[in-house]
Amino acid sequence: MRFSITGDNNNILTKTGKDGRYMGTICINELDKSIEEHIWTIKILQTSNKYIMVGVAPIDFDINLIDNYEKCGWYCYCIDSSLYSGPPFNYNGKSLGLNKIDNEIIVIMNMKKRTIKFKINNEDKGDSYINIPIDKPIFPAILFHSPNDSIEITE
């Protein structure tokens, strides 16, 4: 197993696998399409370098693959607020304009508008992704780079 899941609500994720590759996991609960807006907070508990990506991924996200941010999903990179996503968006480093991210990112997925936005350092960065396909189940997703990096997800 490349991740451990702990916490009273199974909401703390920690990378236990090898260093140097972005390995990811999707959270257990699918985002309910009947709820207009889902909001969750990612709090970084431990990291050596903030090489963590947070966002949303479709059900076909493969946790056994590396560098999933190039293949599927929509993410914000915790080190510098860059956006990364796989096809059809193919964002590769589009910046939200921050050089530093504190230890908390709020992710907002609007199912009705099919948008994702991030609040970083308590600043609403507006819609980062639009026209998110919701024909497949989608989930909150985390990509870790370094061993022992750990986050907590709260709603």
Buried (B, 14 or more C-beta within 10 A) or exposed (E): EBBEEEBEEEBBBBBBBEEEBBBBBBBEEEBEEEEEEBEBBBBBBEBEEBBBBBBBBBEEBEBEBBBBBBBBBBBBBBBBBBBBBBEEBEBEEEEBEBEEBEBBBBBBBBBEBBBBBBBBEEEEBEBBBEEBEBEEBBBBBBBBBBBEBBBBBEE
